[in-house]
Amino acid sequence: MKSVQDAAIAKAIILSRDFGTYSMADRYRDLAERTKLDFSPAIRLLDCLPVFIDGDVHQRVRKAMAKQISKTKDCQLAASREQLAILFERVFRKNTQIELVEEFSKPLWRAISASIVPPNSEALDLVDEIPTLFSPILSLRERIRISDRIGAYLGADPEEGDDRLFLLGLAALGARPFVGTLSLSLYEVFKENPKARMCDLAWPRLYPSSSLRYVDRICGKEVEVDKSAFHPGERVRCFTQSADYSNEENTHALFGYGAHTCLGKSISEKVWGLVVEAFSRSDLRAEPLTIAMCPHNDPFLMPTQIHIALT
């Protein structure tokens, strides 16, 4: 596998028709062949996640998911406002400590998810679990367990067909990028302004940090990009976020490029605006205390805990 850690080259490869997406469904087909285990529910879901597919299927799935986003966007925003109000009333209090991942970002995403998938704990738990299927170190037992859960979810109402599948995929795709990006972004803002009141901060227009650091592409033919040669079948890791990139480069790549731009871009931007609006009304000061990162969450850089003190 070749890594590309230049923002311009990574963008060129992602946008190039000479490179295709990395099929996670094919990895599970290979796994099923080797182990003789049934991963068909996971494969069915992975085959409809836009980040892993190309061509006509990609366009069809994106169109269907975009339609669902449009239908639920008002509910998502209303749920965000309601959940933010609850969190500020229950969690953000003077002279307390809170944990941003579990006590703030996850409850906010769950409220949004409940506007997309059936609002029950089983469906929301499954949404949280599906991204672990992407990890290269997940145990075989966990992979088959999650796949079976996907099958049970889809089989609970087979008449809904693809709609139920697309809704599950849509919610699952946003889980880690939203929770990780929101948590890391707040941590970064508070770290840079440890003694400032929230209402006095110059809040950034967009998330200043992202939990999704790279995307993989597969080279389709012999090609050269910026004097670097790539070969058919070669897997290329394109880093879209890096400390070595400029703020402008990181911000520009925050939601991806071209046909694979994040479907949740619009709602994600609006929710960040709501978060900033809520924090800007507070005279609390937030001091970062500790941050712990999950060591294995490819392709995400995910915090497991971020503790802050409120004064």
Stockholm file with secondary structure:
# STOCKHOLM 1.0

chainA/1-311         MKSVQDAAIAKAIILSRDFGTYSMADRYRDLAERTKLDFSPAIRLLDCLPVFIDGDVHQRVRKAMAKQISKTKDCQLAASREQLAILFERVFRKNTQIELVEEFSKPLWRAISASIVPPNSEALDLVDEIPTLFSPILSLRERIRISDRIGAYLGADPEEGDDRLFLLGLAALGARPFVGTLSLSLYEVFKENPKARMCDLAWPRLYPSSSLRYVDRICGKEVEVDKSAFHPGERVRCFTQSADYSNEENTHALFGYGAHTCLGKSISEKVWGLVVEAFSRSDLRAEPLTIAMCPHNDPFLMPTQIHIALT
#=GR chainA/1-311 SS CEEECCHHHHHHHHHCTTEEECCHHHHHHHHHHHHCCCCHHHHHHHTTCGGGCCHHHHHHHHHHHHHHHHHHHHHHHHHHHHHHHHHHHHTCCTTEEEEHIIIIIHHHHHHHHTTTSCSSHHHHHHHHHGGGGGCTTCCHHHHHHHHHHHHHHHHTSGGGTHHHHHHHHHHHHHHHHHHHHHHHHHHHHHHHCTTSBGGGSCCCSSCSCCSBCEEEEEECSSEEETTEEECTTCEEEEECCCTTSCHHHHHHTTTCCGGGSCTTHHHHHHHHHHHHHHHHTCCCBEEEEEEEECSCCTTBCCEEEEEEEEC
#=GC SS_cons         CEEECCHHHHHHHHHCTTEEECCHHHHHHHHHHHHCCCCHHHHHHHTTCGGGCCHHHHHHHHHHHHHHHHHHHHHHHHHHHHHHHHHHHHTCCTTEEEEHIIIIIHHHHHHHHTTTSCSSHHHHHHHHHGGGGGCTTCCHHHHHHHHHHHHHHHHTSGGGTHHHHHHHHHHHHHHHHHHHHHHHHHHHHHHHCTTSBGGGSCCCSSCSCCSBCEEEEEECSSEEETTEEECTTCEEEEECCCTTSCHHHHHHTTTCCGGGSCTTHHHHHHHHHHHHHHHHTCCCBEEEEEEEECSCCTTBCCEEEEEEEEC
//
